[in-house]
């Protein structure tokens, strides 16, 4: 598969005759990275696939509104993360578990997931991350796992860099506290 640079993709997406080819190339180039960003938010493989599919559908439907002001990766990441956060909000509203059930359920669910290849410590980390508020969780994941710069996260989430730094450091403190409580 041919990889295109950002400008080539933008040109293909803007041309009605090349739009489908450009979109297919874009999906091919960014699917795996977006999958893992979404997966870290929703945790379950099947949910991540569904969310990613919905994100690409939204991107396809929003192509006429994409003017190329941002990088394609930034634009797609924003759509995918918003879709994942919406999914999690809906899921939380559907499933109202007690705090004890949530603590037990997440780690057990991860360890039972055929696609999860981590150990117990990684499951606990995911459990700690899942307990963070949506914004802190997303900032932590983009910074820690994807090693994104605050400036890029700012563009994706539409938040100031200072606010993102504060959110990240609060998230790190909460995760650290989680591990100290579970020693």
CNS distance restraints for C-alpha pairs under 8 A (distance, minus, plus):
assign (resid   1 and name CA) (resid  25 and name CA) 7.98 0.50 0.50
assign (resid   1 and name CA) (resid  28 and name CA) 8.00 0.50 0.50
assign (resid   2 and name CA) (resid  25 and name CA) 7.54 0.50 0.50
assign (resid   3 and name CA) (resid  25 and name CA) 7.21 0.50 0.50
assign (resid   3 and name CA) (resid  29 and name CA) 6.68 0.50 0.50
assign (resid   4 and name CA) (resid   8 and name CA) 5.83 0.50 0.50
assign (resid   4 and name CA) (resid   9 and name CA) 6.10 0.50 0.50
assign (resid   4 and name CA) (resid  25 and name CA) 7.49 0.50 0.50
assign (resid   5 and name CA) (resid   9 and name CA) 6.31 0.50 0.50
assign (resid   6 and name CA) (resid  10 and name CA) 6.16 0.50 0.50
assign (resid   6 and name CA) (resid  71 and name CA) 6.71 0.50 0.50
assign (resid   6 and name CA) (resid  72 and name CA) 6.45 0.50 0.50
assign (resid   7 and name CA) (resid  11 and name CA) 6.19 0.50 0.50
assign (resid   8 and name CA) (resid  12 and name CA) 6.21 0.50 0.50
assign (resid   9 and name CA) (resid  13 and name CA) 6.05 0.50 0.50
assign (resid   9 and name CA) (resid  22 and name CA) 5.69 0.50 0.50
assign (resid   9 and name CA) (resid  23 and name CA) 7.91 0.50 0.50
assign (resid   9 and name CA) (resid  25 and name CA) 7.76 0.50 0.50
assign (resid   9 and name CA) (resid  26 and name CA) 6.97 0.50 0.50
assign (resid  10 and name CA) (resid  14 and name CA) 6.11 0.50 0.50
assign (resid  10 and name CA) (resid  22 and name CA) 7.94 0.50 0.50
assign (resid  10 and name CA) (resid  68 and name CA) 6.49 0.50 0.50
assign (resid  10 and name CA) (resid  72 and name CA) 7.55 0.50 0.50
assign (resid  11 and name CA) (resid  15 and name CA) 6.33 0.50 0.50
assign (resid  12 and name CA) (resid  16 and name CA) 7.90 0.50 0.50
assign (resid  12 and name CA) (resid  18 and name CA) 5.08 0.50 0.50
assign (resid  12 and name CA) (resid  19 and name CA) 5.45 0.50 0.50
assign (resid  12 and name CA) (resid  21 and name CA) 7.38 0.50 0.50
assign (resid  12 and name CA) (resid  22 and name CA) 4.99 0.50 0.50
assign (resid  13 and name CA) (resid  18 and name CA) 6.52 0.50 0.50
assign (resid  13 and name CA) (resid  19 and name CA) 4.34 0.50 0.50
assign (resid  13 and name CA) (resid  20 and name CA) 7.51 0.50 0.50
assign (resid  13 and name CA) (resid  22 and name CA) 5.38 0.50 0.50
assign (resid  13 and name CA) (resid  23 and name CA) 6.54 0.50 0.50
assign (resid  13 and name CA) (resid  63 and name CA) 7.31 0.50 0.50
assign (resid  14 and name CA) (resid  18 and name CA) 7.86 0.50 0.50
assign (resid  14 and name CA) (resid  19 and name CA) 6.55 0.50 0.50
assign (resid  14 and name CA) (resid  64 and name CA) 7.91 0.50 0.50
assign (resid  15 and name CA) (resid  19 and name CA) 5.68 0.50 0.50
assign (resid  16 and name CA) (resid  20 and name CA) 7.98 0.50 0.50
assign (resid  18 and name CA) (resid  22 and name CA) 6.01 0.50 0.50
assign (resid  19 and name CA) (resid  23 and name CA) 5.96 0.50 0.50
assign (resid  20 and name CA) (resid  24 and name CA) 6.12 0.50 0.50
assign (resid  21 and name CA) (resid  25 and name CA) 6.16 0.50 0.50
assign (resid  22 and name CA) (resid  26 and name CA) 6.05 0.50 0.50
assign (resid  23 and name CA) (resid  27 and name CA) 6.09 0.50 0.50
assign (resid  23 and name CA) (resid  60 and name CA) 7.52 0.50 0.50
assign (resid  24 and name CA) (resid  28 and name CA) 6.14 0.50 0.50
assign (resid  25 and name CA) (resid  29 and name CA) 6.11 0.50 0.50
assign (resid  26 and name CA) (resid  30 and name CA) 6.08 0.50 0.50
assign (resid  27 and name CA) (resid  31 and name CA) 5.37 0.50 0.50
assign (resid  27 and name CA) (resid  56 and name CA) 7.55 0.50 0.50
assign (resid  30 and name CA) (resid  34 and name CA) 6.05 0.50 0.50
assign (resid  30 and name CA) (resid  73 and name CA) 7.27 0.50 0.50
assign (resid  31 and name CA) (resid  35 and name CA) 5.85 0.50 0.50
assign (resid  31 and name CA) (resid  52 and name CA) 7.92 0.50 0.50
assign (resid  32 and name CA) (resid  36 and name CA) 6.46 0.50 0.50
assign (resid  33 and name CA) (resid  37 and name CA) 6.44 0.50 0.50
assign (resid  34 and name CA) (resid  38 and name CA) 6.09 0.50 0.50
assign (resid  34 and name CA) (resid  52 and name CA) 7.31 0.50 0.50
assign (resid  34 and name CA) (resid  77 and name CA) 6.57 0.50 0.50
assign (resid  34 and name CA) (resid  80 and name CA) 6.95 0.50 0.50
assign (resid  35 and name CA) (resid  39 and name CA) 5.84 0.50 0.50
assign (resid  35 and name CA) (resid  48 and name CA) 6.44 0.50 0.50
assign (resid  35 and name CA) (resid  49 and name CA) 7.11 0.50 0.50
assign (resid  35 and name CA) (resid  52 and name CA) 6.34 0.50 0.50
assign (resid  36 and name CA) (resid  40 and name CA) 6.09 0.50 0.50
assign (resid  37 and name CA) (resid  41 and name CA) 6.87 0.50 0.50
assign (resid  37 and name CA) (resid  81 and name CA) 7.45 0.50 0.50
assign (resid  37 and name CA) (resid 141 and name CA) 7.65 0.50 0.50
assign (resid  37 and name CA) (resid 142 and name CA) 7.40 0.50 0.50
assign (resid  37 and name CA) (resid 146 and name CA) 7.73 0.50 0.50
assign (resid  38 and name CA) (resid  42 and name CA) 6.24 0.50 0.50
assign (resid  38 and name CA) (resid  43 and name CA) 7.94 0.50 0.50
assign (resid  38 and name CA) (resid  48 and name CA) 5.74 0.50 0.50
assign (resid  38 and name CA) (resid  51 and name CA) 7.34 0.50 0.50
assign (resid  38 and name CA) (resid  52 and name CA) 7.07 0.50 0.50
assign (resid  38 and name CA) (resid  80 and name CA) 6.69 0.50 0.50
assign (resid  38 and name CA) (resid  81 and name CA) 6.31 0.50 0.50
assign (resid  38 and name CA) (resid  84 and name CA) 5.93 0.50 0.50
assign (resid  39 and name CA) (resid  43 and name CA) 4.94 0.50 0.50
assign (resid  39 and name CA) (resid  44 and name CA) 6.53 0.50 0.50
assign (resid  39 and name CA) (resid  45 and name CA) 6.54 0.50 0.50
assign (resid  39 and name CA) (resid  47 and name CA) 7.79 0.50 0.50
assign (resid  39 and name CA) (resid  48 and name CA) 4.99 0.50 0.50
assign (resid  40 and name CA) (resid 141 and name CA) 7.11 0.50 0.50
assign (resid  41 and name CA) (resid  84 and name CA) 6.51 0.50 0.50
assign (resid  41 and name CA) (resid  85 and name CA) 7.35 0.50 0.50
assign (resid  41 and name CA) (resid  88 and name CA) 7.89 0.50 0.50
assign (resid  41 and name CA) (resid 130 and name CA) 7.73 0.50 0.50
assign (resid  41 and name CA) (resid 137 and name CA) 7.72 0.50 0.50
assign (resid  41 and name CA) (resid 138 and name CA) 7.14 0.50 0.50
assign (resid  42 and name CA) (resid  47 and name CA) 6.50 0.50 0.50
assign (resid  42 and name CA) (resid  48 and name CA) 6.18 0.50 0.50
assign (resid  42 and name CA) (resid  84 and name CA) 6.50 0.50 0.50
assign (resid  42 and name CA) (resid  87 and name CA) 7.78 0.50 0.50
assign (resid  42 and name CA) (resid  88 and name CA) 6.54 0.50 0.50
assign (resid  43 and name CA) (resid  47 and name CA) 7.62 0.50 0.50
assign (resid  43 and name CA) (resid  48 and name CA) 7.21 0.50 0.50
assign (resid  43 and name CA) (resid 110 and name CA) 7.62 0.50 0.50
assign (resid  44 and name CA) (resid  48 and name CA) 6.18 0.50 0.50
assign (resid  44 and name CA) (resid 110 and name CA) 7.71 0.50 0.50
assign (resid  44 and name CA) (resid 113 and name CA) 7.43 0.50 0.50
assign (resid  45 and name CA) (resid  49 and name CA) 6.29 0.50 0.50
assign (resid  45 and name CA) (resid 115 and name CA) 6.65 0.50 0.50
assign (resid  46 and name CA) (resid  50 and name CA) 6.32 0.50 0.50
assign (resid  47 and name CA) (resid  51 and name CA) 6.05 0.50 0.50
assign (resid  48 and name CA) (resid  52 and name CA) 5.97 0.50 0.50
assign (resid  48 and name CA) (resid  84 and name CA) 7.84 0.50 0.50
assign (resid  49 and name CA) (resid  53 and name CA) 6.11 0.50 0.50
assign (resid  50 and name CA) (resid  54 and name CA) 6.23 0.50 0.50
assign (resid  51 and name CA) (resid  55 and name CA) 6.08 0.50 0.50
assign (resid  51 and name CA) (resid  80 and name CA) 7.32 0.50 0.50
assign (resid  51 and name CA) (resid  83 and name CA) 6.32 0.50 0.50
assign (resid  51 and name CA) (resid  84 and name CA) 6.00 0.50 0.50
assign (resid  51 and name CA) (resid  87 and name CA) 7.29 0.50 0.50
assign (resid  52 and name CA) (resid  56 and name CA) 6.22 0.50 0.50
assign (resid  52 and name CA) (resid  80 and name CA) 6.33 0.50 0.50
assign (resid  52 and name CA) (resid  83 and name CA) 7.96 0.50 0.50
assign (resid  53 and name CA) (resid  57 and name CA) 6.22 0.50 0.50
assign (resid  54 and name CA) (resid  58 and name CA) 6.15 0.50 0.50
assign (resid  54 and name CA) (resid  83 and name CA) 7.41 0.50 0.50
assign (resid  55 and name CA) (resid  59 and name CA) 6.14 0.50 0.50
assign (resid  55 and name CA) (resid  76 and name CA) 7.82 0.50 0.50
assign (resid  55 and name CA) (resid  79 and name CA) 5.89 0.50 0.50
assign (resid  55 and name CA) (resid  80 and name CA) 5.01 0.50 0.50
assign (resid  55 and name CA) (resid  83 and name CA) 6.12 0.50 0.50
assign (resid  56 and name CA) (resid  60 and name CA) 6.09 0.50 0.50
assign (resid  56 and name CA) (resid  76 and name CA) 7.90 0.50 0.50
assign (resid  56 and name CA) (resid  80 and name CA) 7.75 0.50 0.50
assign (resid  57 and name CA) (resid  61 and name CA) 6.25 0.50 0.50
assign (resid  58 and name CA) (resid  62 and name CA) 6.04 0.50 0.50
assign (resid  58 and name CA) (resid  79 and name CA) 7.47 0.50 0.50
assign (resid  59 and name CA) (resid  63 and name CA) 6.13 0.50 0.50
assign (resid  59 and name CA) (resid  76 and name CA) 6.98 0.50 0.50
assign (resid  59 and name CA) (resid  79 and name CA) 7.08 0.50 0.50
assign (resid  62 and name CA) (resid  66 and name CA) 6.51 0.50 0.50
assign (resid  68 and name CA) (resid  72 and name CA) 7.36 0.50 0.50
assign (resid  70 and name CA) (resid  74 and name CA) 6.50 0.50 0.50
assign (resid  70 and name CA) (resid  75 and name CA) 6.46 0.50 0.50
assign (resid  71 and name CA) (resid  75 and name CA) 6.29 0.50 0.50
assign (resid  72 and name CA) (resid  76 and name CA) 6.04 0.50 0.50
assign (resid  73 and name CA) (resid  77 and name CA) 5.92 0.50 0.50
assign (resid  74 and name CA) (resid  78 and name CA) 6.13 0.50 0.50
assign (resid  74 and name CA) (resid 152 and name CA) 7.40 0.50 0.50
assign (resid  74 and name CA) (resid 155 and name CA) 7.16 0.50 0.50
assign (resid  74 and name CA) (resid 156 and name CA) 5.90 0.50 0.50
assign (resid  75 and name CA) (resid  79 and name CA) 6.45 0.50 0.50
assign (resid  75 and name CA) (resid 156 and name CA) 7.10 0.50 0.50
assign (resid  76 and name CA) (resid  80 and name CA) 6.09 0.50 0.50
assign (resid  77 and name CA) (resid  81 and name CA) 5.91 0.50 0.50
assign (resid  77 and name CA) (resid 156 and name CA) 6.70 0.50 0.50
assign (resid  78 and name CA) (resid  82 and name CA) 6.03 0.50 0.50
assign (resid  78 and name CA) (resid 156 and name CA) 4.84 0.50 0.50
assign (resid  78 and name CA) (resid 157 and name CA) 6.67 0.50 0.50
assign (resid  79 and name CA) (resid  83 and name CA) 6.08 0.50 0.50
assign (resid  80 and name CA) (resid  84 and name CA) 6.13 0.50 0.50
assign (resid  81 and name CA) (resid  85 and name CA) 6.07 0.50 0.50
assign (resid  81 and name CA) (resid 138 and name CA) 7.98 0.50 0.50
assign (resid  82 and name CA) (resid  86 and name CA) 6.06 0.50 0.50
assign (resid  83 and name CA) (resid  87 and name CA) 6.10 0.50 0.50
assign (resid  84 and name CA) (resid  88 and name CA) 6.24 0.50 0.50
assign (resid  85 and name CA) (resid  89 and name CA) 6.19 0.50 0.50
assign (resid  85 and name CA) (resid 134 and name CA) 7.02 0.50 0.50
assign (resid  86 and name CA) (resid  90 and name CA) 6.23 0.50 0.50
assign (resid  87 and name CA) (resid  91 and name CA) 6.08 0.50 0.50
assign (resid  88 and name CA) (resid  92 and name CA) 6.02 0.50 0.50
assign (resid  89 and name CA) (resid  93 and name CA) 6.23 0.50 0.50
assign (resid  90 and name CA) (resid  94 and name CA) 6.20 0.50 0.50
assign (resid  91 and name CA) (resid  95 and name CA) 6.08 0.50 0.50
assign (resid  92 and name CA) (resid  96 and name CA) 6.34 0.50 0.50
assign (resid  97 and name CA) (resid 101 and name CA) 5.97 0.50 0.50
assign (resid  97 and name CA) (resid 102 and name CA) 6.12 0.50 0.50
assign (resid  98 and name CA) (resid 102 and name CA) 6.29 0.50 0.50
assign (resid  99 and name CA) (resid 103 and name CA) 6.27 0.50 0.50
assign (resid 100 and name CA) (resid 104 and name CA) 6.40 0.50 0.50
assign (resid 101 and name CA) (resid 105 and name CA) 5.68 0.50 0.50
assign (resid 102 and name CA) (resid 106 and name CA) 6.09 0.50 0.50
assign (resid 103 and name CA) (resid 107 and name CA) 7.14 0.50 0.50
assign (resid 103 and name CA) (resid 127 and name CA) 7.39 0.50 0.50
assign (resid 104 and name CA) (resid 108 and name CA) 6.29 0.50 0.50
assign (resid 105 and name CA) (resid 109 and name CA) 5.75 0.50 0.50
assign (resid 106 and name CA) (resid 110 and name CA) 6.12 0.50 0.50
assign (resid 106 and name CA) (resid 127 and name CA) 6.13 0.50 0.50
assign (resid 107 and name CA) (resid 111 and name CA) 6.19 0.50 0.50
assign (resid 107 and name CA) (resid 120 and name CA) 7.97 0.50 0.50
assign (resid 107 and name CA) (resid 123 and name CA) 5.50 0.50 0.50
assign (resid 107 and name CA) (resid 124 and name CA) 6.38 0.50 0.50
assign (resid 107 and name CA) (resid 126 and name CA) 7.82 0.50 0.50
assign (resid 107 and name CA) (resid 127 and name CA) 6.17 0.50 0.50
assign (resid 108 and name CA) (resid 112 and name CA) 6.12 0.50 0.50
assign (resid 109 and name CA) (resid 113 and name CA) 6.17 0.50 0.50
assign (resid 110 and name CA) (resid 116 and name CA) 6.28 0.50 0.50
assign (resid 110 and name CA) (resid 123 and name CA) 6.29 0.50 0.50
assign (resid 111 and name CA) (resid 116 and name CA) 6.68 0.50 0.50
assign (resid 111 and name CA) (resid 118 and name CA) 7.81 0.50 0.50
assign (resid 111 and name CA) (resid 119 and name CA) 7.82 0.50 0.50
assign (resid 111 and name CA) (resid 120 and name CA) 7.54 0.50 0.50
assign (resid 111 and name CA) (resid 123 and name CA) 6.92 0.50 0.50
assign (resid 112 and name CA) (resid 116 and name CA) 7.73 0.50 0.50
assign (resid 118 and name CA) (resid 122 and name CA) 5.59 0.50 0.50
assign (resid 118 and name CA) (resid 123 and name CA) 6.73 0.50 0.50
assign (resid 119 and name CA) (resid 123 and name CA) 6.35 0.50 0.50
assign (resid 120 and name CA) (resid 124 and name CA) 6.14 0.50 0.50
assign (resid 121 and name CA) (resid 125 and name CA) 6.16 0.50 0.50
assign (resid 122 and name CA) (resid 126 and name CA) 6.23 0.50 0.50
assign (resid 123 and name CA) (resid 127 and name CA) 6.14 0.50 0.50
assign (resid 124 and name CA) (resid 128 and name CA) 6.11 0.50 0.50
assign (resid 125 and name CA) (resid 129 and name CA) 6.13 0.50 0.50
assign (resid 125 and name CA) (resid 175 and name CA) 7.49 0.50 0.50
assign (resid 126 and name CA) (resid 130 and name CA) 5.98 0.50 0.50
assign (resid 127 and name CA) (resid 131 and name CA) 6.51 0.50 0.50
assign (resid 128 and name CA) (resid 132 and name CA) 7.03 0.50 0.50
assign (resid 128 and name CA) (resid 174 and name CA) 7.86 0.50 0.50
assign (resid 128 and name CA) (resid 175 and name CA) 5.55 0.50 0.50
assign (resid 128 and name CA) (resid 178 and name CA) 6.17 0.50 0.50
assign (resid 128 and name CA) (resid 179 and name CA) 7.89 0.50 0.50
assign (resid 129 and name CA) (resid 137 and name CA) 5.94 0.50 0.50
assign (resid 129 and name CA) (resid 171 and name CA) 7.98 0.50 0.50
assign (resid 129 and name CA) (resid 175 and name CA) 6.70 0.50 0.50
assign (resid 130 and name CA) (resid 137 and name CA) 6.96 0.50 0.50
assign (resid 132 and name CA) (resid 136 and name CA) 6.04 0.50 0.50
assign (resid 132 and name CA) (resid 137 and name CA) 5.29 0.50 0.50
assign (resid 132 and name CA) (resid 171 and name CA) 6.82 0.50 0.50
assign (resid 132 and name CA) (resid 174 and name CA) 7.68 0.50 0.50
assign (resid 133 and name CA) (resid 137 and name CA) 5.99 0.50 0.50
assign (resid 134 and name CA) (resid 138 and name CA) 6.09 0.50 0.50
assign (resid 135 and name CA) (resid 139 and name CA) 6.07 0.50 0.50
assign (resid 135 and name CA) (resid 167 and name CA) 7.47 0.50 0.50
assign (resid 136 and name CA) (resid 140 and name CA) 5.98 0.50 0.50
assign (resid 136 and name CA) (resid 167 and name CA) 5.20 0.50 0.50
assign (resid 136 and name CA) (resid 168 and name CA) 6.21 0.50 0.50
assign (resid 136 and name CA) (resid 170 and name CA) 7.57 0.50 0.50
assign (resid 136 and name CA) (resid 171 and name CA) 5.69 0.50 0.50
assign (resid 137 and name CA) (resid 141 and name CA) 6.13 0.50 0.50
assign (resid 137 and name CA) (resid 171 and name CA) 6.99 0.50 0.50
assign (resid 138 and name CA) (resid 142 and name CA) 6.14 0.50 0.50
assign (resid 139 and name CA) (resid 143 and name CA) 6.03 0.50 0.50
assign (resid 139 and name CA) (resid 153 and name CA) 7.28 0.50 0.50
assign (resid 139 and name CA) (resid 164 and name CA) 6.65 0.50 0.50
assign (resid 139 and name CA) (resid 167 and name CA) 6.89 0.50 0.50
assign (resid 139 and name CA) (resid 168 and name CA) 5.97 0.50 0.50
assign (resid 140 and name CA) (resid 144 and name CA) 5.61 0.50 0.50
assign (resid 140 and name CA) (resid 145 and name CA) 7.78 0.50 0.50
assign (resid 140 and name CA) (resid 167 and name CA) 7.80 0.50 0.50
assign (resid 140 and name CA) (resid 168 and name CA) 5.33 0.50 0.50
assign (resid 140 and name CA) (resid 171 and name CA) 6.51 0.50 0.50
assign (resid 140 and name CA) (resid 172 and name CA) 7.54 0.50 0.50
assign (resid 141 and name CA) (resid 145 and name CA) 5.29 0.50 0.50
assign (resid 141 and name CA) (resid 146 and name CA) 6.79 0.50 0.50
assign (resid 142 and name CA) (resid 146 and name CA) 4.92 0.50 0.50
assign (resid 142 and name CA) (resid 147 and name CA) 6.32 0.50 0.50
assign (resid 142 and name CA) (resid 148 and name CA) 5.81 0.50 0.50
assign (resid 142 and name CA) (resid 153 and name CA) 7.16 0.50 0.50
assign (resid 143 and name CA) (resid 147 and name CA) 4.61 0.50 0.50
assign (resid 143 and name CA) (resid 148 and name CA) 4.96 0.50 0.50
assign (resid 143 and name CA) (resid 149 and name CA) 6.79 0.50 0.50
assign (resid 143 and name CA) (resid 150 and name CA) 7.45 0.50 0.50
assign (resid 143 and name CA) (resid 153 and name CA) 7.89 0.50 0.50
assign (resid 143 and name CA) (resid 168 and name CA) 7.79 0.50 0.50
assign (resid 144 and name CA) (resid 148 and name CA) 7.76 0.50 0.50
assign (resid 148 and name CA) (resid 152 and name CA) 6.43 0.50 0.50
assign (resid 148 and name CA) (resid 153 and name CA) 6.60 0.50 0.50
assign (resid 149 and name CA) (resid 153 and name CA) 6.43 0.50 0.50
assign (resid 150 and name CA) (resid 154 and name CA) 5.92 0.50 0.50
assign (resid 150 and name CA) (resid 161 and name CA) 5.64 0.50 0.50
assign (resid 150 and name CA) (resid 164 and name CA) 6.84 0.50 0.50
assign (resid 150 and name CA) (resid 165 and name CA) 7.31 0.50 0.50
assign (resid 151 and name CA) (resid 155 and name CA) 6.53 0.50 0.50
assign (resid 151 and name CA) (resid 161 and name CA) 6.25 0.50 0.50
assign (resid 152 and name CA) (resid 156 and name CA) 6.38 0.50 0.50
assign (resid 153 and name CA) (resid 157 and name CA) 5.99 0.50 0.50
assign (resid 153 and name CA) (resid 158 and name CA) 7.90 0.50 0.50
assign (resid 153 and name CA) (resid 159 and name CA) 7.96 0.50 0.50
assign (resid 153 and name CA) (resid 161 and name CA) 7.94 0.50 0.50
assign (resid 153 and name CA) (resid 164 and name CA) 7.84 0.50 0.50
assign (resid 154 and name CA) (resid 158 and name CA) 5.24 0.50 0.50
assign (resid 154 and name CA) (resid 159 and name CA) 4.98 0.50 0.50
assign (resid 154 and name CA) (resid 160 and name CA) 5.81 0.50 0.50
assign (resid 154 and name CA) (resid 161 and name CA) 5.80 0.50 0.50
assign (resid 154 and name CA) (resid 164 and name CA) 7.25 0.50 0.50
assign (resid 155 and name CA) (resid 159 and name CA) 7.25 0.50 0.50
assign (resid 159 and name CA) (resid 163 and name CA) 6.68 0.50 0.50
assign (resid 159 and name CA) (resid 164 and name CA) 6.80 0.50 0.50
assign (resid 160 and name CA) (resid 164 and name CA) 6.31 0.50 0.50
assign (resid 161 and name CA) (resid 165 and name CA) 6.16 0.50 0.50
assign (resid 162 and name CA) (resid 166 and name CA) 6.30 0.50 0.50
assign (resid 163 and name CA) (resid 167 and name CA) 6.15 0.50 0.50
assign (resid 164 and name CA) (resid 168 and name CA) 6.06 0.50 0.50
assign (resid 165 and name CA) (resid 169 and name CA) 6.21 0.50 0.50
assign (resid 166 and name CA) (resid 170 and name CA) 6.12 0.50 0.50
assign (resid 167 and name CA) (resid 171 and name CA) 6.07 0.50 0.50
assign (resid 168 and name CA) (resid 172 and name CA) 6.20 0.50 0.50
assign (resid 169 and name CA) (resid 173 and name CA) 6.22 0.50 0.50
assign (resid 170 and name CA) (resid 174 and name CA) 6.23 0.50 0.50
assign (resid 171 and name CA) (resid 175 and name CA) 6.14 0.50 0.50
assign (resid 172 and name CA) (resid 176 and name CA) 6.08 0.50 0.50
assign (resid 173 and name CA) (resid 177 and name CA) 6.10 0.50 0.50
assign (resid 174 and name CA) (resid 178 and name CA) 6.09 0.50 0.50
assign (resid 175 and name CA) (resid 179 and name CA) 6.44 0.50 0.50
assign (resid 176 and name CA) (resid 180 and name CA) 6.32 0.50 0.50
assign (resid 177 and name CA) (resid 181 and name CA) 6.18 0.50 0.50
assign (resid 178 and name CA) (resid 182 and name CA) 6.35 0.50 0.50
assign (resid 179 and name CA) (resid 183 and name CA) 6.24 0.50 0.50
